[in-house]
Amino acid sequence: MSEEITLKKIDTFAQRDEVTSPTETHIEAKDFSLYYGDFEAVRKVSMKIPKRKVTAMIGPSGCGKSTLLRSINRMNDLIPSTSASGEMIFDGHNIYARNIDVVTLRARVGMVFQKPNVFPKSIFDNVAYGPRLQGIKNKQELSEIVEQSLRQAAIWDEVKDRLQANALGMSGGQQQRLCIARALAIKPEILLMDEPTSALDPKATAKIEDLIGELRKQYTIIIVTHNMQQAARVSDFTAFMYEGVLIEFGNTKQLFTNPENPQTENYITGRFG
Amino acid sequence: MRLETRKLLDKAFSGLGLIAIAVMGIALLLILTPIVWRGSKAFVFKGTIEHRRVMLEQFDRGNPDKFTREYTEITAARAPIYKMMEDFEAETIAQISSMESQMDAKKDRAKELKTAARALKSDGKADEADQLEAEEDRLKDEAKELKSRIKEFKTARTEPYDALHEAIRELLGPMPGQRTPVLLRQQYGQTRWDRTLVKLHEVLYTEEWDYSNADAMGVLVETPRVKQFKGTRLEPFFQYLEEHIEEMMRPKTTFYWQFITDKSKDSHIFGGIWPEVLGTIYLTLGAMIFAIPMGVIAAIYLCEYAKEGRVISFLRICISTLAGVPSIVFGLFGLAFFLNTIQVSDSKSVLAGSLTLSLLVLPTIIRSSEEAILAVPRAYKEAALGLGAGRWHTVMTVILPAALPGILTGIVISMGRAAGETAPIIFTAAVSVGAPLKIWETLSQPTPALPWNIYNLCTEHEAVDEIRHVQYGMVFTLVAIVLLLNLFAILMRARISKKLRG
């Protein structure tokens, strides 16, 4: 797939109810910075991510888009010597405040990673992992959640006969959809996707993109992607980041067709990056 | 680099690699072959009637009727031997008593002459009295000479006969009609055919050291024992014994697989090595009970919880150092700390030994567990955390299961190490002779154990030469245990990895 964006394609895929301005804010960054030791990977980003819309983050490698995404459920905590300043407000609280329970935060903000990272367990156990953590032990209830999540992730028909099979036996695309199902099973409000299709072939990618189109009705989705066509196809809003700074954030169609910032224009027309 | 040179180097390298592997294989073969060959002789050997007698009388094994029938035949075969010995004894006694009666006769005659001489003296016949006294003195001297000859005869007959008697007892067991010896080892003859032949040789030949050449070392000279009994009733004895030894011992190929599960009788002279095997199992499992939780928890802490810093790197250095400490130091530490300072038991005990061994294998377990945990893909951890799992949950449900093959391998390898270590248990747990322990006795009682008893048998046992087969049987069993554990580890690892891979 070439990185060139044609207007026609954008027109084809962005045919949705036009949203010009964010309606309701779900999560808000206020002067948010994130440091790896002394290195400021995200620099004073302020943005309001709208509820039940798909927000894409684009930008060249190392621009901090993944870091910003992982800041939303504090996955960066895993890396030693990270620190944050500014605020990331979710549900009225700054999630970087001292009294925030990371575990409950992550239960409300699901995440899908770059590479499908299914557990070496059965398909059922993979999906039931989150609900079990939340204390659901009833078998009936668990299988209902599993079925519902797998249906939502559009993979139910492919796996319903082999729920007890090891998840590692599935294809990459199926594994990634299983990861989405697993994230959905904890009933999150926000779904973070960190380049979810970069390890997949075009066919599997198309399936995931269709799935994102379905899921945007119920979830706030934030997706990091290197593929600008994908951003144009699936997102309502797009944020362009460069060297840790949020350059431009706005309606996808507008950003791709009529960017305000010349840097954005240079990037999406393939002049750098 | 030119293409030819590169090819040549490649070939040289693979050649060296092959040679290294071949050398290793040969070394392994050289080590294992004698162990297996000689060790198997503890299990499969030519057992004599005495072996079957031990089995029947000491272990209640075998068919008593068949044994009695066989034993009657053997008694018949042995009877001429004992008959000859009895005859010899009787002959010797007869000879001695005839000599003694000669001596007594002379003595009596001398006394008579003395009284006669005294009578003559009082009658004033001094000349005749002198004559008689001279006669009396001559007789007395003759009697004295006879006495010393009897003494000589006695020693010349008795000493070799006693030696022969002893050698025969070692070969065939106590003689019929004798009081049963107290020591169990003296109640039976040779149980194994190879030892029977050695003992037969000892009966047939006497050994003496020839030091006549002062400039050279002494030479061992073997002389046929028959020479000592020339002209006596025992002269045909030796030939008969040599010709009929098979009938007297009835060697039969014997499978003694109970060698592993039998108690030892009379400190390993008879029976098997069960107390040692059981002791080794107790010590190994005991060490694992302490070392596995400590080691795995420490590894989890180091990998998942600890923040890298000076304290942690110091801890890591400590663990590496612990892995390099000589095992005898662990043994002395165990004695000083577990037994003398905190007194986990009053005497040496399995408990103290297990604790010491657990310290010994702790670094191995920590290291291998750490490596296994670090080898778990970060993605698993991220996935679990991203689903809202706490650190503890992540470790228990995702990281540990994925790291299990590596952890188990480390555990099984340390089990092999713990099973084979000698030095740490010398002062803390091992005794040379003991009964198999009950499980609760492990808290307070010492136990025999394979590694220590192998050492003990070949250095301190009073009958080392008699029971080489036991020693090799123990070595074989220990090596087999360790090899089986390793094999088990490989299989288990393969199985779990396969399960994880799907």
HADDOCK unambig.tbl for C-alpha pairs under 7 A between the chains (distance, minus, plus):
assign (segid A and resid 103 and name CA) (segid B and resid 388 and name CA) 4.73 0.50 0.50
assign (segid A and resid 103 and name CA) (segid B and resid 389 and name CA) 6.23 0.50 0.50
assign (segid A and resid 103 and name CA) (segid B and resid 390 and name CA) 6.04 0.50 0.50
assign (segid A and resid 104 and name CA) (segid B and resid 388 and name CA) 6.32 0.50 0.50
assign (segid A and resid 106 and name CA) (segid B and resid 386 and name CA) 5.74 0.50 0.50
assign (segid A and resid 106 and name CA) (segid B and resid 387 and name CA) 6.15 0.50 0.50
assign (segid A and resid 106 and name CA) (segid B and resid 388 and name CA) 4.70 0.50 0.50
assign (segid A and resid 107 and name CA) (segid B and resid 387 and name CA) 5.80 0.50 0.50
assign (segid A and resid 107 and name CA) (segid B and resid 388 and name CA) 4.55 0.50 0.50
assign (segid A and resid 110 and name CA) (segid B and resid 386 and name CA) 6.35 0.50 0.50
assign (segid A and resid 110 and name CA) (segid B and resid 387 and name CA) 6.32 0.50 0.50
assign (segid A and resid 111 and name CA) (segid B and resid 386 and name CA) 5.87 0.50 0.50
assign (segid A and resid 117 and name CA) (segid B and resid 379 and name CA) 5.63 0.50 0.50
assign (segid A and resid 117 and name CA) (segid B and resid 380 and name CA) 6.15 0.50 0.50
assign (segid A and resid 117 and name CA) (segid B and resid 383 and name CA) 6.56 0.50 0.50
assign (segid A and resid 119 and name CA) (segid B and resid 380 and name CA) 6.30 0.50 0.50
assign (segid A and resid 120 and name CA) (segid B and resid 500 and name CA) 5.07 0.50 0.50
assign (segid A and resid 120 and name CA) (segid B and resid 501 and name CA) 6.71 0.50 0.50
assign (segid A and resid 130 and name CA) (segid B and resid 387 and name CA) 5.66 0.50 0.50
assign (segid A and resid 133 and name CA) (segid B and resid 389 and name CA) 6.53 0.50 0.50
assign (segid A and resid 166 and name CA) (segid B and resid 502 and name CA) 5.05 0.50 0.50
assign (segid A and resid 168 and name CA) (segid B and resid 501 and name CA) 6.29 0.50 0.50
assign (segid A and resid 168 and name CA) (segid B and resid 502 and name CA) 5.35 0.50 0.50
assign (segid A and resid 169 and name CA) (segid B and resid 502 and name CA) 5.45 0.50 0.50
assign (segid A and resid 183 and name CA) (segid B and resid 387 and name CA) 6.48 0.50 0.50
